[in-house]
Amino acid sequence: MKSGEIGDQPCSIARTVAVIGDRWTAMIIRNTFLGIRRFDDFQRTLGVTRHILADRLKFLVEQDILTKVPYTDTQKRYEYRLTVKGLDLYPIIMSMMKWGDTWLDEGLGAPVEYTHKLCGHKFTPVLVCSECGEPINAKNVQPSPGPGLYSYHVKQKQQS
């Protein structure tokens, strides 16, 4: 399978990886959640080449993850802001952060701490069941085929 085809699979994880799986794309998204919006600031904080950064930002705009908003009238310079679709990536970013804090901190502790603005407490993200509120993990979840898998196979048959 070619890398460009990963997003064509009937798998939500594969489709998501096709959009945000590139290392620079993931770091750009992380930085937008940290409040970085301007091209020069992305380049300075990430150390990425201008060409790669421009390519990834263009892709994120095409995918409706970011939107370009002019911040000056005279030079037509833009900043990049998260769309609603982009903001929905926050749980993924937080889950990656929690995993890194747990397994890759080298015993030094978390490099960034987060405070919940509503209650004022520092927190650790927890994935919970939308129905009962209990924490979920790989041992207490049972996957099963969903309607999208059936629809995918019907569509494949119609195309052949």
ABEGO torsion letter per residue (X at the ends): XBAAAAAABBBAAAAAAAAAABAAAAAAAAAAAAGBABAAAAAAAAGBBAAAAAAAAAAAAAAGABBBBBABAAAGBBBBBBBAAAAAAAAAAAAAAAAAAAAAAGGAEBABBBBBAAAGBBBBBBBBBAAAGBBBBAAABBBBBBAAAAAAAAAAAAAX
